[in-house]
Amino acid sequence: ARLLVYDPKVSFDVALFDRNPARPSFSNIGKTPGKRTAGIGYKLELKGSGVAATVPEWGKLLQACGFGVNALKSMNIGAITNGPLQHGETITGGTSSAKGRVVINTVTGTTAVLFVVISGTFASGEVITGGTSAATATTSSVPVAVGNEFKLISDNIPSLTQGSYEDGIRKLLEGSRGNVKFGFKAGEPVMMDFDFQGVEAGITDTAFLANVTYETTKPPVFQNALFSVDAYSARIGEMNVDLGNNLAQRDDVNDTRGVLSYAITGRNVTGSFNPELVAVAAHDFHTKWFSGTEMIVDCTIGSAAGNKFRIYIPKAQYTKIEDEDRDGLQVAKASFCLNGSVTPGDDEITILAL
């Protein structure tokens, strides 16, 4: 109930079996209702809870779209040898034997490493070693909580029961999972566009929920974002990312509505942006496209703790570059796919709420 949504819409779909047996008349006879499914869609601003360690209210929605939520830690380090510490690799403490998963490539000169705890507790003054890179660094602080990580998962994706209250009528659906699209536009809040599919669970006269306390933070806007693609500070006006989830009905003849829930059975994450075209020496769009280069896309939205976000895409690959005009500026309209690693995967995009 604490979700401040834009343009909510509920739709129902009832499978009707046409009954037109052979007889001496053109008339159809009464249809038989079957499976009853439902959908709900709305938009939400990307904004924080106001406290870095507290997951924003919309966190549960991303979970039902295939994201896991993990507490994000940070600890100070000295110079990195044989770096960088690689995004997704496991670091191990030489003294504590603690283990963590690195979040975002950490290069020499970076004074802290972000990670998610796997086991144990790291100690100050010990050497940490990357399991893939073999990079090492010495810690100079104990870990501290700095926010939360939203990371893609491929199993144990939870479902939601959702209701929309409209003029004293509650429209309910259960077993819902969905897809989300992120819209980034210069000078505006980042918008999350959700589309859920579930099972119809009742339409009843129900009073509005009372005494709802909303999050009071104002969303940061997409500017001063430190945006880069393959380490080039591209000048873009907008960007879009579509999680591309495949949603499948879980038919169940034991259920009164014929469907148990919806499941996410796959995804194809894609994106696009419209940077100004620059000299090949600055950023060679076409050669990177032709050669299948995978690039890091990185940007930060907001600056206040509890209302700051970092979007990190480790393996973006151009799939199309087209000429486009933006108010007289030559633009490279670029489409890209978001690839994951072979192992362990589930790393096409990471969202940090800081």
Summary of the structure (lengths in Angstrom):
residues: 354
radius of gyration: 23.9
end to end distance: 23.5
largest distance: 90.7
contacts: 1091
relative contact order: 0.17
helix: 3%
strand: 54%
